[in-house]
Structure formats: structure tokens, C-alpha cells
Amino acid sequence: MASSEKFDAHNAPKPVGLYPHARRVGNLLFLSGIGPRDPRTDGVPGLQRSAAGNYTEFDFEAQAHSVFRNVRAVLEASGARWEDLVDVTVFLTNMERDFHIFNRVYAEYFKDNQPCRTTVGIDRLPTPIAIELKCIAVVGGTD
């Protein structure tokens, strides 16, 4: 097995299982699934529930912005930059409702760097989030 180094970002939400935020093998950095949870509160931006568990507030755009902040935090803690991203896999729990919003927000973050991207619609994620990203970066830049 190739040697690798794992990274945990203190300013990103804690993983919900036994895995690191990222692992570097050679010049490739693989990020584990990163969601929008707030690293300080563990809450989901734009998501509020009533005592009965019903959603009283849902703001997908807030989740999309938060997931990009969390990805950036993991990249920086791992010695990489936003511009080093080369591949992004997007998991959406409601493709019909959220895809057009995600595309618009995504364009704000990837004006200059345009990594490959795959977007997948799924039934659910392990926490009450609507989006998760799985990313690969080339450490040291893609210039």
C-alpha cells in the first residue's frame, strides 16, 4: 500500500464516523464526504425543526454556501488550496428542487477553477442535510 497521510480540520464539522477529513497519497488529496454542518454548533445552516420534528425552515442555498466553506477549511488544513480541486462529486437529496440553486451557487465559487464534476441524486444522507461533496485535489497546484 502506498504511504499516506491523514488530515483532520479543526475548523470543519467533525466526521460522523471513523474516518479523517482527508487523506493524501502522493500529490493527490482525497476528501471524505463534506456536508454543510456548522463546525461550532453542529447545526445545519438554513434548517430548523419544530419540537415535533417537522421542518419549519429550509434554506438549501445556505447549506450550499456552508458546504463550500467546509470544503475550503479541509483543503487548507491539508495544505491545499481551493484552486487545487480537480474533481467534485455532489450528492443531492432532492435533485428536482435543489439542482438549479446548486448550479448557481457553484458558479460563484468556481469562476476561475473548473474541476470535473458529477452530480448524483440520492434518497438521504446520514444526518439531516440536503447536500454533501466528495472532492479530489492535486496538492501543490494544478498550474
trRosetta pair geometry for C-beta under 8 A, 3 or more apart (Angstrom, degrees):
i j d omega theta_ij theta_ji phi_ij phi_ji
1 4 7.9 -61 149 -6 103 105
2 25 5.2 80 103 -160 128 109
2 26 6.7 -34 171 -35 144 93
3 25 7.6 159 89 -131 41 71
4 23 5.2 24 165 176 129 104
4 24 6.1 165 -160 80 76 48
4 25 4.5 -35 -100 -83 103 80
5 23 7.0 163 81 -156 39 60
5 24 4.8 -8 57 54 91 103
6 20 3.8 -172 -174 -48 114 167
6 22 7.1 157 -158 89 57 49
6 23 4.9 -27 -102 -101 72 81
6 24 7.8 -169 -82 17 25 71
7 20 6.0 109 57 167 40 125
7 21 5.7 -66 102 67 79 99
7 22 4.4 -10 57 64 109 97
7 23 7.2 -171 16 -79 77 33
7 24 7.0 57 -18 -16 113 100
7 74 7.3 122 109 -168 117 77
7 77 5.7 148 168 119 119 95
7 78 4.1 162 66 -97 173 87
7 79 7.9 -143 -94 6 150 85
8 20 5.5 -108 -66 -148 79 83
8 21 5.2 125 -123 2 44 106
8 77 7.2 -70 106 144 29 142
9 12 3.8 54 88 10 121 114
9 21 4.9 -44 7 43 91 177
9 22 7.7 54 -28 3 103 107
9 73 5.0 125 162 137 147 91
9 74 4.6 -123 -15 -100 146 55
9 76 7.5 85 -124 68 125 77
9 77 3.5 178 -104 14 88 159
9 78 7.3 -61 -64 -32 103 82
10 39 7.9 101 143 174 43 138
10 77 7.1 160 15 -113 66 139
11 39 5.6 117 -179 96 40 166
11 73 4.7 -131 98 -153 93 128
11 77 7.2 177 38 -58 88 123
12 21 5.8 92 77 -121 145 143
12 34 7.0 -59 -169 -137 129 111
12 39 5.4 -155 179 -87 9 131
12 70 4.9 99 -139 -157 93 82
12 73 4.3 168 -66 101 93 126
12 74 5.0 34 -61 -60 163 84
12 77 7.0 -108 -7 3 117 144
13 35 6.8 -49 58 68 145 87
13 37 3.9 80 -101 84 161 108
13 38 6.9 95 -77 81 108 19
13 39 4.8 -131 -66 -91 52 65
13 42 6.5 113 -138 -115 106 61
13 70 6.2 -22 8 -128 92 134
14 39 7.7 116 -21 -139 61 76
14 42 7.6 -23 29 -102 99 105
15 18 7.6 147 106 -79 129 6
15 19 5.3 -144 180 66 160 78
15 20 7.3 -163 -28 -158 148 7
15 21 6.6 -150 -51 -73 107 61
15 32 6.2 9 -110 100 124 153
16 126 5.3 173 105 104 153 134
16 127 6.0 -159 -82 -39 152 113
17 126 7.8 -2 -36 124 108 175
19 32 5.2 132 126 -106 124 151
20 23 5.7 111 67 -60 128 85
20 32 6.6 163 87 -21 50 128
21 31 6.7 -27 158 -146 69 78
21 32 5.9 -123 -154 31 26 107
21 34 7.4 50 -156 -89 87 102
21 74 4.6 -149 162 -131 124 113
21 77 7.0 34 83 79 149 133
21 78 7.4 -142 100 -54 108 115
22 29 5.6 8 179 -179 126 96
22 30 6.4 159 -157 82 71 47
22 31 4.8 -33 -98 -101 94 60
22 32 6.7 -130 -74 -1 42 77
22 74 5.5 135 -34 170 119 108
22 75 7.8 113 -65 -87 159 39
22 77 7.7 150 24 85 126 97
22 78 4.5 -34 77 -83 150 148
23 29 7.5 166 84 -153 34 55
23 30 5.3 -14 61 59 83 99
23 32 8.0 72 -6 -44 91 88
24 27 8.0 -24 -169 -143 101 15
24 28 6.9 160 -152 87 59 47
24 29 4.9 -24 -97 -100 82 75
24 30 7.7 176 -86 18 32 70
24 78 6.6 157 -50 -174 112 111
24 79 7.9 -4 -67 51 152 115
24 139 6.2 19 -133 -31 123 149
25 28 5.5 -15 66 65 79 99
25 30 7.2 15 11 -4 101 111
27 138 5.7 25 136 -164 101 76
27 139 5.1 -142 -165 52 64 86
27 140 5.8 -55 -149 21 114 121
28 136 6.3 -19 -167 -168 100 102
28 137 7.5 145 -160 79 51 46
28 138 6.4 -35 -100 -105 57 58
28 139 7.2 -140 -69 0 5 92
29 75 7.5 106 116 -126 149 69
29 78 5.5 118 -151 139 138 140
29 79 8.0 -170 -85 67 144 83
29 80 5.2 -114 28 -49 164 146
29 84 7.3 41 34 130 127 130
29 136 6.9 150 79 -160 56 51
29 137 4.3 -15 60 62 110 95
29 138 7.5 -169 16 -83 86 10
29 139 5.1 99 -32 -53 112 101
30 135 7.9 165 -156 93 40 52
30 136 5.7 -14 -105 -107 63 80
31 34 5.9 -27 156 -27 124 117
31 71 6.8 45 -178 -138 169 83
31 74 5.6 94 -129 121 117 143
31 75 7.5 -44 -75 -68 131 72
31 78 8.0 -135 -86 -7 87 159
31 133 7.5 11 101 114 132 90
31 134 6.6 179 87 -158 86 45
31 135 4.3 20 37 58 128 88
31 136 7.2 -144 15 -72 81 34
31 137 7.4 58 -26 -4 105 100
32 134 7.4 -55 173 -122 24 81
33 91 7.3 -11 -138 17 119 136
33 125 8.0 -170 158 -146 143 117
33 132 4.6 13 -176 168 107 126
33 133 7.1 150 -152 74 57 33
33 134 5.2 -35 -91 -76 66 88
34 67 6.2 127 118 -162 91 82
34 70 5.0 177 175 116 114 114
34 71 5.1 142 91 -79 157 73
34 74 6.1 -123 -95 -4 140 148
34 132 6.6 152 70 -162 36 72
34 133 5.1 -25 59 62 93 87
34 134 7.6 157 12 -82 75 38
34 135 7.2 -18 14 6 122 108
35 67 6.2 -66 -173 -107 28 99
35 70 7.1 -7 79 76 34 165
35 125 6.7 139 -97 151 133 153
35 127 6.6 154 100 56 172 119
35 129 4.5 68 -165 113 128 177
35 131 6.9 142 -140 91 71 60
35 132 4.7 -38 -83 -102 81 85
35 133 8.0 165 -80 18 35 67
36 44 6.0 70 93 -149 101 79
36 45 5.8 -98 155 34 115 98
36 62 7.7 107 177 122 144 67
36 63 4.1 -149 -1 -157 174 71
36 64 7.3 -39 -88 -45 134 16
36 66 3.7 80 -158 91 93 116
36 67 4.3 -59 -75 -56 81 79
36 70 6.7 -162 -116 -2 34 136
36 129 5.6 159 36 -143 93 122
36 130 7.9 -5 16 45 134 73
36 131 6.2 59 -26 66 116 98
37 42 5.6 -6 178 -156 122 46
37 43 6.9 156 -152 82 75 22
37 44 5.8 -53 -100 -87 63 65
37 66 7.7 160 34 148 11 131
37 70 7.6 72 56 -85 60 151
37 127 6.7 -1 -61 107 125 157
37 129 6.8 -86 -48 -74 81 130
38 41 4.6 17 91 44 127 92
38 42 6.6 -70 69 -15 76 11
38 43 5.1 5 28 58 118 73
38 44 7.4 -160 -7 -88 85 16
38 45 6.0 110 -56 -49 101 88
38 66 6.9 -69 -75 -150 66 132
39 42 7.8 24 -148 -71 18 52
39 70 7.1 152 -46 -110 105 96
39 73 7.2 -110 -37 127 150 173
43 47 7.4 -170 170 67 85 93
44 47 3.9 1 94 39 112 131
44 63 6.6 1 178 -101 96 103
44 66 8.0 156 -163 84 56 162
44 127 7.4 172 -66 134 122 112
44 128 6.2 -115 -13 91 156 87
44 129 5.6 -164 -123 -92 131 79
45 59 7.2 -70 136 76 77 110
45 62 4.2 -135 135 149 105 108
45 63 5.9 174 74 -80 90 50
45 65 7.5 -77 103 69 153 94
45 66 4.4 161 25 -50 137 147
46 57 6.7 -136 -180 137 49 100
46 58 6.5 50 147 -171 91 32
46 59 2.9 -115 -149 61 117 96
46 60 6.9 -150 130 -33 151 15
46 61 7.2 159 -99 62 159 59
46 62 3.1 153 -45 60 125 132
46 63 5.5 -101 51 -36 130 78
46 66 7.8 -149 5 -8 107 131
47 55 7.0 -66 -154 -132 78 103
47 57 6.6 170 -143 93 19 82
47 58 6.0 27 -108 -112 69 62
47 59 7.4 -128 -51 33 53 71
47 63 7.2 50 -33 -68 108 113
47 128 6.5 165 168 119 153 109
47 129 7.8 -118 -27 -104 158 52
48 55 7.1 104 77 -160 53 61
48 56 4.8 -55 103 65 103 95
48 57 3.8 45 30 35 107 108
49 53 5.6 -13 179 -148 127 32
49 54 6.5 148 -156 73 77 30
49 55 5.8 -50 -100 -96 70 44
49 56 6.5 136 -134 6 16 88
49 128 7.8 5 -50 131 132 169
50 53 6.8 -41 70 25 73 20
50 54 4.8 3 31 55 114 86
50 55 7.9 -42 -2 22 83 3
50 56 5.1 105 -50 -44 85 116
55 58 5.1 20 172 -50 137 110
58 130 7.9 87 -166 -40 108 142
59 62 4.0 50 108 7 115 116
59 63 7.0 157 98 -13 66 82
60 63 5.5 -56 -155 36 42 113
60 64 6.3 43 149 -23 72 102
60 97 7.2 163 -44 128 155 102
60 98 4.8 -148 -162 -119 156 105
60 101 5.3 94 99 93 122 153
60 102 7.5 -72 151 -56 118 81
60 130 5.6 -75 -118 88 92 152
60 131 7.4 101 -160 -26 88 120
61 64 5.5 -50 -147 33 35 113
61 65 6.5 34 156 -15 66 102
61 101 5.5 -108 -74 -180 83 123
61 105 6.1 168 -141 -67 77 133
62 65 6.0 -53 -148 37 31 108
62 66 6.3 31 153 -19 63 111
63 66 5.6 -59 -146 40 31 113
63 67 6.3 33 157 -24 67 104
63 129 6.4 151 -150 -159 131 86
63 130 5.5 97 95 48 169 101
63 131 5.3 137 134 27 117 114
64 67 5.9 -51 -147 31 29 110
64 68 6.9 26 154 -15 61 104
64 101 6.7 -164 -22 130 151 98
64 102 5.6 -170 -110 -112 135 68
64 105 4.2 89 129 90 140 165
64 106 7.6 -87 -174 -50 124 68
64 131 6.1 52 -88 29 65 170
65 68 6.0 -59 -157 36 33 109
65 69 6.6 35 148 -20 66 104
65 105 6.4 -114 -62 -156 69 131
66 69 5.5 -51 -150 33 37 113
66 70 6.4 34 153 -18 67 105
67 70 5.7 -54 -149 38 33 112
67 71 6.4 38 152 -21 65 103
67 131 5.4 -88 -41 108 157 116
67 132 7.2 -160 -131 -118 133 29
67 133 5.6 125 164 -5 120 112
68 71 5.6 -47 -144 34 34 113
68 72 6.4 37 154 -20 64 104
68 105 7.5 -151 -23 151 137 109
68 109 5.1 -126 -144 -95 147 157
69 72 5.8 -56 -152 36 30 112
69 73 6.5 33 150 -23 64 105
70 73 5.5 -49 -147 32 35 115
70 74 6.6 32 155 -16 65 103
71 74 5.9 -57 -152 37 32 108
71 75 6.3 35 151 -20 66 106
71 85 8.0 29 158 -85 127 136
71 133 5.7 -23 -76 78 130 141
71 135 6.0 82 -147 -7 120 151
72 75 5.6 -53 -147 36 32 114
72 76 6.2 27 158 -16 66 108
72 82 5.7 -13 -113 -78 93 103
73 76 6.1 -58 -146 39 27 107
73 77 6.3 24 157 -16 63 110
74 77 5.8 -56 -143 40 30 109
74 78 6.2 19 158 -11 64 115
75 78 5.9 -75 -152 45 26 105
75 80 4.3 -89 -168 84 83 100
75 81 6.4 78 150 -146 124 4
75 82 6.3 128 89 -72 164 47
75 84 6.8 160 -158 55 122 115
75 85 7.4 -64 -99 -59 141 93
75 135 7.9 -45 -70 103 104 145
75 137 6.2 97 -124 -37 105 163
76 79 7.9 68 -172 -55 29 14
76 80 7.2 -99 -70 66 27 58
76 81 7.5 51 -87 -101 70 46
78 137 7.9 130 94 56 132 136
78 139 7.6 -106 134 -99 98 117
79 139 6.2 38 102 -148 101 118
80 84 4.5 -114 -170 62 101 152
80 137 4.7 81 -169 118 153 152
80 139 5.2 -92 -88 -108 97 75
81 84 4.9 113 58 -12 70 102
81 141 7.0 14 39 -86 123 73
82 85 6.4 -30 -179 -6 46 111
82 109 7.6 -121 -167 179 131 95
82 113 6.7 170 131 33 82 149
83 112 7.1 -34 -110 103 101 114
83 113 4.7 -173 -131 -65 60 142
83 141 6.7 3 106 -129 110 76
83 142 6.8 -141 145 27 81 100
84 137 4.0 56 121 -173 101 112
84 138 5.5 -141 -169 62 87 58
84 139 6.3 40 -166 -98 148 31
84 140 7.4 105 -118 45 124 33
84 141 5.9 -91 -92 -96 88 30
84 142 6.1 150 -131 -24 46 94
85 88 6.3 25 175 -55 126 100
85 113 6.2 104 57 139 93 135
85 115 4.5 -79 128 -46 92 145
85 135 5.7 -52 -132 -168 106 122
85 136 7.4 109 -152 80 62 44
85 137 5.0 -52 -89 -95 44 89
86 115 5.0 158 -171 -131 14 105
86 116 6.7 19 154 16 63 91
86 136 5.7 -52 63 100 90 91
86 137 6.3 134 5 -125 82 34
86 138 5.4 54 -26 -15 132 99
86 142 6.1 148 -78 -93 103 140
87 115 5.5 -141 -61 170 20 117
87 116 4.7 -11 -110 63 74 101
87 117 7.6 171 -159 -77 50 39
87 135 6.7 155 89 -156 62 52
87 136 4.2 14 53 45 107 107
88 115 5.2 104 -10 90 95 128
88 116 7.2 175 27 88 64 52
88 117 4.8 -10 68 -109 96 82
88 118 7.7 -175 96 31 54 60
88 133 5.9 -32 -161 -159 96 110
88 134 7.5 138 -162 74 46 50
88 135 5.2 -9 -105 -105 69 86
89 117 7.5 163 -87 -157 31 53
89 118 4.9 -11 -117 64 76 99
89 119 7.9 169 -164 -84 50 31
89 120 6.8 7 -178 1 94 113
89 133 6.9 141 75 -161 53 55
89 134 4.2 -14 60 61 108 101
89 135 7.4 -156 25 -70 69 42
90 102 6.8 123 -178 171 150 146
90 106 8.0 -52 -78 -88 150 136
90 117 6.6 18 -9 -171 110 100
90 118 7.0 -171 26 93 73 49
90 119 4.3 -16 67 -112 114 74
90 120 6.8 165 85 23 58 66
90 131 7.0 -29 -167 -156 90 96
90 132 7.8 150 -159 80 45 46
90 133 5.9 -20 -102 -104 62 75
91 120 5.5 -22 -107 71 64 97
91 122 5.2 -5 -167 6 101 130
91 125 6.7 118 118 -81 129 112
91 131 6.8 144 81 -156 64 45
91 132 4.5 -7 55 58 115 91
91 133 7.5 -160 19 -76 79 29
91 134 7.3 59 -19 -9 106 100
92 95 5.2 115 92 -83 125 60
92 98 5.2 -166 -160 81 126 126
92 99 6.4 171 70 -74 176 72
92 102 6.5 -102 -87 -33 132 157
92 119 6.5 15 -3 -175 115 98
92 120 7.3 167 25 83 73 44
92 121 5.6 -38 75 -106 91 61
92 122 7.1 145 70 24 38 76
92 130 6.7 11 -154 158 66 78
92 131 5.8 -7 -103 -101 65 77
93 98 7.7 58 56 13 63 146
93 121 7.7 88 -147 -160 11 67
93 122 6.0 -49 -100 77 56 77
93 123 7.0 3 -144 138 82 19
93 124 5.8 45 -127 -105 120 38
93 125 6.2 -97 -64 -11 118 93
93 129 7.6 149 -15 106 132 53
93 130 4.9 -109 35 -143 111 59
93 131 7.4 -110 2 -57 85 43
94 97 4.2 0 132 36 122 113
94 98 5.2 101 82 -3 85 108
94 121 7.6 24 -147 -143 8 102
94 130 6.4 -39 20 -153 97 110
95 98 6.8 -81 -126 53 16 85
95 99 5.1 27 -173 -46 64 116
95 119 7.6 123 -124 142 103 109
95 121 3.5 -53 -39 -90 125 124
96 99 7.0 -10 -96 6 10 109
98 101 5.4 -67 -158 46 55 111
98 102 5.6 54 149 -26 86 107
98 130 6.1 169 -79 154 160 125
98 131 7.1 -152 159 -66 151 107
99 102 5.7 -58 -146 37 30 111
99 103 6.3 33 157 -23 66 104
99 119 6.8 103 -127 151 100 150
100 103 5.7 -47 -146 31 32 115
100 104 6.7 33 154 -18 62 104
101 104 5.9 -58 -155 36 32 111
101 105 6.4 24 153 -12 68 108
102 105 5.9 -60 -145 43 32 106
102 106 5.8 39 156 -27 68 109
102 119 7.4 137 107 -128 145 137
102 131 6.9 160 -102 -109 124 138
103 106 5.6 -52 -142 34 26 117
103 107 6.6 32 156 -24 60 103
104 107 6.0 -54 -156 28 28 113
104 108 7.4 33 147 -22 59 99
105 108 5.7 -49 -163 23 41 116
105 109 7.1 22 150 -7 68 106
106 109 6.1 -70 -158 42 35 102
106 110 5.9 -13 164 17 74 118
106 117 7.7 69 -171 -129 146 162
107 110 6.5 -75 -125 57 27 84
107 111 7.0 64 171 -76 63 70
108 111 7.3 -20 -165 -40 21 100
110 113 5.8 -87 -145 81 74 68
110 114 5.5 100 163 -99 110 57
110 115 7.1 -98 -134 18 132 77
113 142 7.6 107 -135 46 111 134
115 135 7.8 53 111 -145 168 95
122 125 7.1 86 94 -61 131 73
125 128 8.0 152 71 -107 92 9
125 129 5.2 -44 72 63 141 91
125 130 7.8 -161 12 -92 125 10
125 132 5.4 142 -118 -25 144 128
129 132 6.5 93 104 -58 130 88
138 141 7.1 -34 101 93 98 19
138 142 5.2 103 57 -81 127 85
